[in-house]
Amino acid sequence: MRWAAFQTPRARKVGWAIAIGLLTLTVTIWAVAIVSAIDWFGRSFAIDYGIYMDALNRWQAGDGWYQARQLEGPYPIELGDVLYPPVLIYLLFPFRYLGPWLWTIIPALVLGWVVWRHRPGPWTWALIALCVAWPYSPAKFVFGNPVIWATAAVALGTIWWWPAAFAVLKPTVIPFALIGMRDRRWWLVIALLGVASLPFLADTLLYPQVLLDAQPNPVDGRGGPFYSVTEFPLLAIPILAWLGRRQGSSP
């Protein structure tokens, strides 16, 4: 079916209805979940932020970026394990003082602004709504997982290309970072990140094996180099908004 079929007034109305319905349902479910389980929200908020702040403290104390159990061969993923290369330290350090709320709010605002700037059509909003409805997408903001910053980098990359390079701070989502590789500045950022990794070279060289040795968690099944698949819908949101933008050429 050609894209023009989705541009009729009736199709746009249906698209808006589906998008608004899905977004409303998602917001309602999360609002009810938070209100009815406020203790869960209190325990869960910024839990991943805390994990990486602990890793930063551990590294500064000279005990290494990764936990000792992650360096002894295959291991089941547990709460507290570090699955990012140590170059993430540059991003973490200022938020030790700025705190978890800004850590979470800033990338959320960036993502929201980019999606709004693209002004995607109604059917694109429907697809975005599905990505938002995916439970892992809003949960990453609740947990303060660093992937929210990779998402913000991809979002800015749909406008200026080169910022998408910063998404390689999470190597398991590199395919989304590639949208900016047409820009020479993207390659410059990659080179700068490589140079920036030199102070942590020993821990950086451990990252591939740490990732490959990570075995699935019996609770959520995460593990191995493809553990980030559940985060792909979140990262797809800005790309969908860019592809479905109403200005310029059709998707």
Solvent accessible surface area in square Angstrom, and as a share of the most:
residue,aa,sasa,rsa
1,M,192,0.86
2,R,196,0.72
3,W,90,0.32
4,A,60,0.47
5,A,44,0.34
6,F,60,0.25
7,Q,75,0.33
8,T,63,0.37
9,P,88,0.55
10,R,191,0.70
11,A,16,0.13
12,R,87,0.32
13,K,147,0.62
14,V,62,0.36
15,G,0,0.00
16,W,87,0.30
17,A,66,0.52
18,I,72,0.36
19,A,1,0.01
20,I,104,0.53
21,G,38,0.37
22,L,41,0.20
23,L,49,0.24
24,T,78,0.45
25,L,101,0.50
26,T,10,0.06
27,V,100,0.57
28,T,67,0.39
29,I,96,0.49
30,W,50,0.17
31,A,50,0.38
32,V,90,0.52
33,A,38,0.30
34,I,47,0.24
35,V,120,0.69
36,S,90,0.58
37,A,32,0.25
38,I,111,0.57
39,D,86,0.45
40,W,73,0.26
41,F,44,0.18
42,G,58,0.56
43,R,158,0.58
44,S,11,0.07
45,F,38,0.16
46,A,12,0.09
47,I,57,0.29
48,D,18,0.09
49,Y,24,0.09
50,G,27,0.26
51,I,22,0.11
52,Y,10,0.04
53,M,19,0.09
54,D,85,0.44
55,A,0,0.00
56,L,1,0.00
57,N,75,0.38
58,R,52,0.19
59,W,76,0.27
60,Q,92,0.41
61,A,73,0.57
62,G,65,0.63
63,D,100,0.52
64,G,23,0.22
65,W,0,0.00
66,Y,5,0.02
67,Q,50,0.22
68,A,74,0.57
69,R,68,0.25
70,Q,1,0.01
71,L,86,0.43
72,E,139,0.62
73,G,22,0.21
74,P,103,0.64
75,Y,7,0.03
76,P,65,0.41
77,I,2,0.01
78,E,88,0.40
79,L,134,0.67
80,G,19,0.18
81,D,10,0.05
82,V,0,0.00
83,L,8,0.04
84,Y,4,0.02
85,P,11,0.07
86,P,0,0.00
87,V,12,0.07
88,L,2,0.01
89,I,11,0.06
90,Y,110,0.42
91,L,35,0.18
92,L,0,0.00
93,F,84,0.35
94,P,58,0.36
95,F,11,0.04
96,R,73,0.27
97,Y,153,0.58
98,L,90,0.45
99,G,15,0.15
100,P,42,0.26
101,W,148,0.52
102,L,72,0.36
103,W,0,0.00
104,T,15,0.08
105,I,72,0.37
106,I,61,0.31
107,P,1,0.00
108,A,40,0.31
109,L,119,0.59
110,V,34,0.19
111,L,17,0.08
112,G,40,0.39
113,W,119,0.42
114,V,0,0.00
115,V,10,0.05
116,W,159,0.56
117,R,108,0.39
118,H,12,0.05
119,R,105,0.38
120,P,0,0.00
121,G,8,0.08
122,P,8,0.05
123,W,64,0.22
124,T,6,0.03
125,W,45,0.16
126,A,5,0.04
127,L,89,0.44
128,I,4,0.02
129,A,0,0.00
130,L,97,0.48
131,C,15,0.09
132,V,39,0.22
133,A,39,0.30
134,W,98,0.34
135,P,80,0.50
136,Y,68,0.26
137,S,4,0.03
138,P,27,0.17
139,A,11,0.08
140,K,11,0.05
141,F,35,0.15
142,V,16,0.09
143,F,54,0.23
144,G,0,0.00
145,N,11,0.05
146,P,3,0.02
147,V,0,0.00
148,I,1,0.00
149,W,46,0.16
150,A,6,0.05
151,T,1,0.00
152,A,6,0.05
153,A,9,0.07
154,V,0,0.00
155,A,0,0.00
156,L,46,0.23
157,G,0,0.00
158,T,6,0.03
159,I,28,0.14
160,W,114,0.40
161,W,58,0.21
162,W,77,0.27
163,P,8,0.05
164,A,0,0.00
165,A,0,0.00
166,F,80,0.33
167,A,0,0.00
168,V,29,0.17
169,L,26,0.13
170,K,3,0.01
171,P,37,0.23
172,T,18,0.11
173,V,0,0.00
174,I,67,0.34
175,P,86,0.54
176,F,29,0.12
177,A,0,0.00
178,L,74,0.37
179,I,32,0.16
180,G,0,0.00
181,M,82,0.37
182,R,170,0.62
183,D,19,0.10
184,R,217,0.79
185,R,122,0.45
186,W,9,0.03
187,W,130,0.46
188,L,105,0.52
189,V,12,0.07
190,I,51,0.26
191,A,56,0.44
192,L,103,0.51
193,L,27,0.13
194,G,42,0.40
195,V,94,0.54
196,A,26,0.20
197,S,16,0.10
198,L,105,0.52
199,P,92,0.58
200,F,13,0.05
201,L,84,0.42
202,A,79,0.61
203,D,21,0.11
204,T,33,0.19
205,L,125,0.62
206,L,69,0.35
207,Y,17,0.06
208,P,72,0.46
209,Q,101,0.45
210,V,2,0.01
211,L,16,0.08
212,L,103,0.51
213,D,16,0.08
214,A,2,0.01
215,Q,71,0.31
216,P,79,0.50
217,N,25,0.13
218,P,124,0.78
219,V,139,0.80
220,D,69,0.36
221,G,47,0.46
222,R,61,0.22
223,G,16,0.16
224,G,11,0.11
225,P,51,0.32
226,F,159,0.66
227,Y,13,0.05
228,S,1,0.01
229,V,78,0.45
230,T,36,0.21
231,E,3,0.02
232,F,63,0.26
233,P,35,0.22
234,L,3,0.02
235,L,0,0.00
236,A,24,0.19
237,I,7,0.04
238,P,0,0.00
239,I,28,0.14
240,L,39,0.19
241,A,0,0.00
242,W,44,0.16
243,L,78,0.39
244,G,5,0.05
245,R,63,0.23
246,R,141,0.52
247,Q,95,0.42
248,G,77,0.74
249,S,79,0.51
250,S,81,0.52
251,P,76,0.47
